[in-house]
Amino acid sequence: MTDSPPRAWAEIDLSALRQNLRIARERSGQDVMAVIKGGAYGHGLLKVAQLFDEEKLPFLGVANAGEARKLFEGGIQTQPYILGATLPAEREEITARRWTPCLCSFEELEHFNQLGRTNPVRAHLSLDTGMGRGGFLPEQLGAALDKLRSSSGIQLTGIGSHLPVADEDSAFTKSQFELFDSLVESIPRQPDHFHIHLSNSAGLLNYQSRTTNMARPGLLLYGISPIKEHQSLLDPVMSLKSRVSVINNLPKGHGVSYGRTLLKRDTKAAVLGLGYGDGYPRSLSAKGTQILLNGTLCPLLGRVTMDQIIVDVTDLPQCQPGDEAILFGKDLLVTGIAEKAGTIAWEILTQITPRVARVYL
Ligand SMILES: *Cc1c(COP(=O)(O)O)cnc(C)c1O
């Protein structure tokens, strides 16, 4: 007996991932910290980490100690960088395993200084230049550096900040780059190999800094640009797929799915084995969403259910049970699907559920 194939799967094109990293390196001309939080944006934390491990990056950006631990247990050699403030209960493990946190407050700084007494923690300083999610305010930088000078439990190895509107507001983002650069330039005696970083994907694609030597892209590594004009530079990595289980010939006026959306014509309706239980958002219902079947865009019919959706294939006479459907991928961008669902590509990608098999190409 062989195992049944999955009804819904996500194909992950690893050569596209590598190619997008190459673009990130070329375009920034800097070191790249690959951001792989959120299970590598739904692409599978370890598989993606293994590929980036071969690329000899300075850091892999993760959300918390749990994700860093998965890298450790998976034998990943690249240094985990914990994006964002740490919880007190995470700090002992971070210190013991020599992961790199970013210090976001005096409380964190003091705690890590104690924990690092015998074995100093290598840490970056996080500046809040507009994100409001943690980090020292510009006017606190001097005091933080003073404190660090007398904190032998911490070895400062970098400094960073984050961009809240790099894909929306270029005037603010330009002023943020200027502020960050001037703050960095005001720091006396920077150590060798000091990492200075500000850009996410949108920052890397659209802005220049005088001081940074590393970028922290996430989304663009997965082949999706936060800025439409740059999409053609990138190669989408994930394709979400499913299959037709049955085709029903339904008369005009018949209802389809929960809520009974009434058919406006006699309809050939194909059922696919995927729904919101796989992370295909229910909010795509009644939004003019399309699905690629046999190379043709076909309309979604009625509401998305937990395990199945219904697609209008009236104009696809050849369509049969077993045919493969693409929910998003290279020719149907997740960005457009996210827009219809009233959200962003980051959320769609990270919410593809564990039930969806990840198939690595
Ligand atoms: C998530 C995150 C990134 C990556 O953002 P993208 O927009 O996906 O490139 C970079 N830096 C920090 C601090 C983050 O939290």
The ligand as an SDF file (V2000), in Angstrom:
LIG
                    3D

 15 15  0  0  0  0  0  0  0  0999 V2000
    9.7890   40.6960    9.8680 C   0  0  0  0  0  0  0  0  0  0  0  0
   10.9110   41.6300    9.9890 C   0  0  0  0  0  0  0  0  0  0  0  0
   11.7350   41.9000    8.8870 C   0  0  0  0  0  0  0  0  0  0  0  0
   11.4410   41.3840    7.4820 C   0  0  0  0  0  0  0  0  0  0  0  0
   10.3950   42.1400    6.9160 O   0  0  0  0  0  0  0  0  0  0  0  0
    9.9520   41.9590    5.3820 P   0  0  0  0  0  0  0  0  0  0  0  0
    9.0210   43.0680    5.1490 O   0  0  0  0  0  0  0  0  0  0  0  0
    9.2750   40.6230    5.2960 O   0  0  0  0  0  0  0  0  0  0  0  0
   11.1740   42.0260    4.5460 O   0  0  0  0  0  0  0  0  0  0  0  0
   12.8540   42.6870    9.0930 C   0  0  0  0  0  0  0  0  0  0  0  0
   13.1290   43.2080   10.3140 N   0  0  0  0  0  0  0  0  0  0  0  0
   12.3470   42.9740   11.3870 C   0  0  0  0  0  0  0  0  0  0  0  0
   12.7090   43.5790   12.6990 C   0  0  0  0  0  0  0  0  0  0  0  0
   11.2050   42.1990   11.2660 C   0  0  0  0  0  0  0  0  0  0  0  0
   10.4280   41.9930   12.3310 O   0  0  0  0  0  0  0  0  0  0  0  0
  1  2  1  0
  2  3  1  0
  2 14  2  0
  3  4  1  0
  3 10  2  0
  4  5  1  0
  5  6  1  0
  6  7  2  0
  6  8  1  0
  6  9  1  0
 10 11  1  0
 11 12  2  0
 12 13  1  0
 12 14  1  0
 14 15  1  0
M  END
$$$$
